[in-house]
């Protein structure tokens, strides 16, 4: 996840402006981003993007609900800073790795065909799957405030982007896209970004 390629198109360009452009494009023109901004082996920009989304989410949560910050040290401000750094340095990269691993297995299972024997359909590689998972998380940057409806809407949008990404990058059928997309969406956005908890609070 630390490799870069030299082609600077779509979401793969460098710098804060490129991240912002990729974020906007993922929200309003996802097929274009997934078609032009996902390239084999170019995972580092996707990791950077995913960390930026998680940072925005954490910052929004901390600012809007300071009481949710655990008392790591005596100073609430320092505790908030430590929590933010933990999200950026540890939780976001680990979450992306875990979600990408589940997504990779789901894509493989969705690609199995039986034609007298078990074969795998042509599909994109693991690095492309990682990038789709990262860029599809775009809406979660807005889901920091602990507003259940907001988190559920952002989570549903992220899941829809993930399905669009899988269909664009891996060329899966609608049914196979659902099989590939639902497990990582539930883990990465539902659990990681607390969308499932928000949905349960609405139902309750």
VEXLOGU-345107 format. One record per residue: residue in one letter; x, y, z of N, C-alpha, C in turn. Coordinates in steps of 0.1 Angstrom, whole numbers, padded with zeros to 4 digits, always signed. Example, Ala and Ser with C-alpha at 12.3 -4.5 7.8 and 13.67 -1.06 7.14 Angstrom:
A+0132-0057+0078+0123-0045+0078+0132-0033+0078/S+0128-0022+0071+0137-0011+0071+0129+0000+0079/
***
This chain:
X+0008-0012+0000+0000+0000+0000+0008+0013+0000/X+0021+0011-0002+0030+0023-0002+0036+0026-0016/X+0031+0020-0026+0036+0022-0040+0029+0033-0047/X+0036+0041-0055+0030+0051-0063+0034+0049-0077/X+0025+0053-0087+0029+0053-0101+0030+0067-0105/X+0036+0069-0117+0039+0083-0121+0028+0089-0128/X+0018+0081-0133+0007+0087-0140-0002+0096-0131/X-0004+0108-0134-0011+0117-0125-0025+0121-0130/X-0034+0111-0130-0047+0114-0135-0057+0110-0124/X-0070+0115-0125-0080+0112-0115-0076+0114-0101/X-0078+0104-0093-0075+0105-0079-0061+0102-0075/X-0052+0100-0085-0039+0095-0082-0029+0107-0081/X-0033+0119-0084-0024+0130-0083-0020+0133-0069/X-0010+0141-0066-0004+0143-0053-0009+0155-0047/X-0009+0156-0033-0011+0168-0026-0026+0170-0022/X-0028+0180-0013-0041+0182-0007-0052+0185-0018/X-0048+0193-0028-0057+0197-0038-0062+0184-0046/X-0053+0175-0048-0056+0163-0055-0066+0154-0047/X-0064+0154-0034-0073+0146-0025-0086+0152-0025/X-0087+0166-0024-0100+0173-0025-0107+0170-0038/X-0099+0170-0049-0105+0168-0062-0111+0154-0063/X-0103+0144-0058-0108+0130-0058-0120+0128-0050/X-0121+0135-0039-0132+0134-0030-0145+0140-0037/X-0144+0151-0043-0155+0157-0050-0159+0148-0062/X-0150+0143-0069-0153+0134-0080-0159+0121-0076/X-0155+0116-0065-0161+0103-0060-0175+0105-0056/X-0178+0117-0051-0192+0120-0047-0201+0123-0059/X-0197+0130-0069-0206+0134-0080-0203+0127-0093/X-0191+0121-0095-0188+0114-0108-0180+0101-0105/X-0186+0092-0097-0179+0081-0092-0174+0072-0103/X-0182+0070-0114-0178+0061-0124-0165+0066-0131/X-0165+0079-0133-0153+0085-0139-0141+0083-0131/X-0142+0085-0117-0131+0083-0108-0126+0069-0109/X-0136+0059-0108-0132+0045-0107-0126+0041-0120/X-0130+0046-0131-0125+0042-0144-0111+0048-0147/X-0109+0061-0143-0097+0068-0146-0087+0069-0135/X-0092+0069-0122-0084+0071-0111-0079+0059-0104/X-0082+0047-0109-0078+0034-0102-0069+0027-0112/X-0057+0024-0108-0047+0018-0116-0040+0007-0109/X-0035-0004-0115-0029-0015-0109-0016-0010-0101/X-0015-0014-0089-0003-0012-0081-0002+0002-0074/X-0012+0011-0077-0011+0025-0072-0019+0026-0059/X-0015+0020-0049-0023+0020-0037-0020+0031-0027/X-0008+0036-0027-0005+0046-0017-0014+0059-0017/X-0018+0064-0029-0027+0075-0029-0040+0072-0023/X-0045+0059-0025-0058+0055-0019-0057+0054-0004/X-0045+0049+0001-0043+0049+0016-0043+0063+0021/X-0036+0072+0014-0036+0086+0019-0050+0092+0019/X-0058+0089+0009-0072+0094+0008-0080+0088+0019/X-0079+0075+0022-0087+0069+0032-0083+0075+0046/X-0071+0078+0048-0066+0084+0061-0072+0098+0062/X-0073+0105+0051-0078+0119+0051-0093+0119+0054/X-0100+0109+0049-0115+0108+0051-0117+0104+0066/X-0109+0095+0071-0110+0091+0086-0106+0103+0095/X-0097+0111+0091-0093+0123+0098-0104+0133+0099/X-0111+0135+0087-0122+0144+0087-0134+0139+0096/X-0136+0126+0095-0147+0120+0103-0143+0122+0118/X-0131+0119+0122-0127+0120+0136-0128+0134+0141/X-0123+0143+0133-0123+0158+0137-0138+0163+0138/X-0147+0159+0129-0160+0163+0130-0167+0157+0143/X-0164+0145+0146-0169+0139+0158-0164+0145+0171/X-0151+0148+0172-0145+0154+0183-0150+0168+0186/X-0151+0176+0175-0155+0190+0176-0170+0191+0180/X-0179+0182+0174-0193+0183+0177-0197+0176+0189/X-0189+0167+0194-0193+0159+0207-0181+0157+0215/X-0175+0168+0221-0163+0167+0230-0165+0157+0241/X-0177+0155+0246-0179+0146+0257-0176+0131+0254/X-0176+0128+0241-0173+0114+0237-0159+0111+0237/X-0150+0121+0239-0136+0118+0240-0132+0112+0253/X-0126+0100+0253-0122+0094+0266-0111+0102+0273/X-0111+0102+0286-0101+0109+0294-0088+0102+0294/X-0080+0102+0283-0067+0096+0282-0057+0102+0291/X-0057+0115+0292-0049+0122+0302-0058+0133+0309/X-0052+0140+0317-0060+0150+0325-0066+0161+0316/X-0058+0165+0306-0063+0176+0298-0072+0171+0287/X-0085+0176+0286-0094+0172+0276-0089+0175+0262/X-0082+0186+0260-0076+0190+0247-0066+0180+0243/X-0057+0176+0252-0046+0167+0248-0052+0153+0246/X-0062+0149+0253-0069+0136+0251-0075+0136+0237/X-0081+0147+0233-0087+0148+0220-0076+0147+0209/X-0065+0153+0211-0054+0153+0201-0049+0139+0200/X-0047+0132+0212-0042+0118+0211-0052+0109+0204/X-0065+0111+0207-0075+0103+0200-0074+0105+0185/X-0073+0117+0181-0072+0121+0167-0060+0114+0160/X-0049+0115+0167-0037+0109+0161-0038+0094+0160/X-0044+0087+0170-0046+0073+0170-0055+0069+0158/X-0065+0077+0155-0074+0074+0143-0066+0075+0131/X-0058+0086+0129-0051+0088+0117-0039+0078+0115/X-0032+0076+0126-0020+0068+0124-0023+0053+0125/X-0032+0049+0133-0035+0034+0135-0048+0029+0130/X-0059+0035+0134-0072+0030+0131-0075+0030+0116/X-0072+0042+0109-0076+0043+0095-0068+0033+0086/X-0054+0032+0088-0047+0022+0079-0051+0008+0082/X-0053+0004+0095-0057-0009+0099-0071-0012+0093/X-0080-0003+0095-0093-0005+0090-0094-0007+0075/X-0086+0001+0068-0085-0001+0053-0080-0014+0049/X-0069-0019+0056-0064-0032+0054-0074-0043+0056/X-0081-0042+0067-0090-0053+0071-0102-0053+0061/X-0107-0041+0058-0118-0040+0048-0114-0045+0035/X-0102-0041+0030-0097-0045+0017-0095-0060+0017/X-0091-0066+0028-0090-0081+0028-0103-0088+0026/X-0113-0083+0033-0127-0089+0032-0132-0086+0018/X-0129-0074+0012-0134-0071-0001-0127-0080-0011/X-0114-0083-0010-0107-0092-0019-0113-0106-0019/X-0116-0111-0007-0122-0124-0007-0136-0124-0013/X-0144-0113-0010-0157-0112-0016-0157-0112-0031/X-0147-0104-0036-0146-0103-0051-0143-0117-0057/X-0134-0124-0050-0130-0137-0055-0142-0147-0055/X-0149-0147-0044-0161-0155-0043-0172-0151-0054/X-0173-0138-0056-0183-0134-0066-0178-0136-0080/X-0166-0140-0082-0160-0142-0096-0160-0157-0099/X-0164-0165-0090-0163-0180-0093-0175-0184-0102/X-0171-0191-0112-0181-0196-0122-0180-0211-0123/X-0191-0218-0126-0191-0232-0128-0194-0236-0142/X-0184-0241-0149-0187-0245-0163-0181-0259-0165/X-0186-0268-0157-0180-0282-0156-0169-0283-0146/X-0164-0272-0142-0154-0270-0131-0154-0256-0126/X-0147-0254-0115-0147-0240-0109-0137-0232-0116/X-0141-0220-0121-0131-0211-0127-0134-0197-0122/X-0125-0188-0123-0126-0174-0119-0128-0165-0131/X-0138-0157-0131-0140-0147-0142-0128-0137-0142/X-0126-0131-0153-0116-0120-0153-0121-0108-0145/X-0111-0103-0137-0115-0092-0128-0102-0083-0125/X-0104-0072-0119-0093-0064-0115-0085-0071-0104/X-0073-0065-0101-0065-0071-0091-0068-0066-0077/X-0059-0071-0067-0061-0067-0053-0059-0052-0051/X-0049-0047-0058-0046-0032-0056-0058-0024-0060/X-0065-0028-0071-0077-0020-0076-0088-0021-0065/X-0089-0033-0059-0100-0035-0049-0097-0025-0037/X-0084-0025-0033-0081-0016-0022-0084-0001-0025/X-0081+0003-0037-0084+0017-0041-0099+0020-0042/X-0107+0010-0046-0122+0012-0047-0127+0014-0032/X-0122+0005-0023-0127+0006-0009-0124+0020-0004/X-0112+0025-0006-0107+0037-0001-0116+0049-0007/X-0117+0050-0020-0124+0061-0026-0139+0061-0023/X-0144+0049-0021-0158+0048-0019-0162+0053-0005/X-0152+0054+0004-0155+0059+0017-0157+0074+0018/X-0156+0081+0007-0157+0096+0006-0168+0102+0014/X-0181+0097+0014-0191+0103+0022-0189+0103+0037/X-0181+0094+0041-0179+0093+0056-0171+0104+0062/X-0165+0112+0053-0158+0124+0058-0168+0134+0064/X-0181+0133+0060-0191+0142+0065-0199+0136+0077/X-0196+0124+0081-0204+0117+0090-0199+0118+0105/X-0190+0127+0107-0184+0128+0121-0194+0132+0132/X-0202+0142+0130-0212+0146+0140-0221+0134+0143/X-0223+0132+0156-0231+0120+0160-0246+0122+0158/X-0249+0123+0145-0263+0124+0141-0267+0112+0134/X-0275+0103+0140-0278+0090+0134-0282+0090+0119/X-0291+0099+0116-0296+0100+0102-0285+0103+0093/X-0277+0113+0097-0265+0117+0088-0256+0105+0086/X-0253+0098+0096-0244+0086+0095-0250+0075+0086/X-0262+0073+0088-0269+0063+0079-0269+0067+0065/X-0272+0079+0062-0272+0084+0048-0258+0083+0042/X-0248+0088+0050-0235+0087+0045-0230+0073+0042/X-0234+0064+0052-0230+0050+0050-0237+0043+0038/X-0249+0046+0036-0256+0041+0024-0250+0046+0011/X-0246+0059+0011-0240+0065-0001-0226+0058-0003/X-0218+0056+0008-0206+0049+0006-0207+0035+0001/X-0217+0028+0006-0220+0014+0001-0223+0014-0014/X-0232+0024-0018-0235+0025-0032-0223+0028-0040/X-0214+0037-0035-0202+0040-0043-0193+0027-0044/X-0193+0019-0033-0185+0007-0034-0190-0002-0045/X-0203-0004-0045-0209-0012-0056-0206-0007-0070/X-0207+0006-0071-0204+0012-0084-0189+0010-0088/X-0181+0011-0078-0166+0009-0080-0163-0006-0084/X-0169-0015-0077-0167-0029-0081-0172-0032-0095/X-0184-0027-0098-0189-0030-0111-0181-0024-0122/X-0175-0012-0119-0167-0005-0129-0154-0011-0131/X-0147-0014-0120-0133-0020-0120-0133-0035-0123/X-0142-0042-0117-0141-0057-0118-0151-0062-0129/X-0160-0054-0134-0169-0058-0145-0179-0069-0140/X-0183-0068-0128-0192-0078-0122-0207-0075-0127/X-0215-0086-0127-0229-0084-0129-0235-0078-0117/X-0248-0073-0118-0254-0067-0106-0255-0076-0094/X-0258-0089-0096-0259-0099-0085-0245-0101-0079/X-0235-0103-0088-0222-0106-0083-0216-0093-0076/X-0220-0081-0080-0216-0069-0074-0221-0068-0060/X-0233-0072-0057-0239-0073-0044-0231-0083-0035/X-0229-0094-0040-0221-0105-0033-0208-0099-0029/X-0201-0092-0038-0188-0087-0035-0188-0075-0026/X-0198-0067-0027-0198-0054-0020-0204-0053-0006/X-0214-0062-0004-0221-0061+0009-0212-0064+0021/X-0204-0075+0021-0195-0077+0033-0186-0066+0037/X-0177-0061+0027-0168-0051+0031-0175-0038+0034/X-0187-0035+0028-0194-0023+0032-0199-0024+0046/X-0204-0035+0050-0208-0037+0064-0197-0035+0074/X-0185-0041+0071-0174-0040+0080-0168-0026+0080/X-0164-0022+0068-0157-0009+0067-0165+0003+0071/X-0177+0004+0066-0185+0016+0068-0195+0014+0079/X-0201+0002+0079-0211-0001+0090-0205-0002+0104/X-0194-0009+0105-0188-0011+0118-0178+0000+0121/X-0169+0001+0111-0158+0011+0113-0162+0025+0115/X-0172+0029+0108-0177+0043+0109-0190+0044+0117/X-0194+0033+0124-0205+0033+0133-0219+0035+0127/X-0220+0031+0114-0232+0033+0107-0243+0023+0112/X-0238+0011+0115-0248+0001+0120-0253+0005+0134/X-0245+0011+0143-0249+0016+0156-0259+0027+0154/X-0256+0036+0144-0266+0047+0141-0279+0042+0137/X-0279+0032+0128-0291+0026+0123-0299+0019+0134/X-0292+0013+0143-0299+0006+0154-0305+0016+0164/X-0299+0028+0165-0304+0038+0174-0317+0044+0168/X-0317+0045+0155-0329+0050+0148-0341+0040+0149/X-0338+0027+0147-0348+0017+0148-0353+0016+0162/X-0344+0017+0172-0348+0016+0186-0356+0028+0191/
***
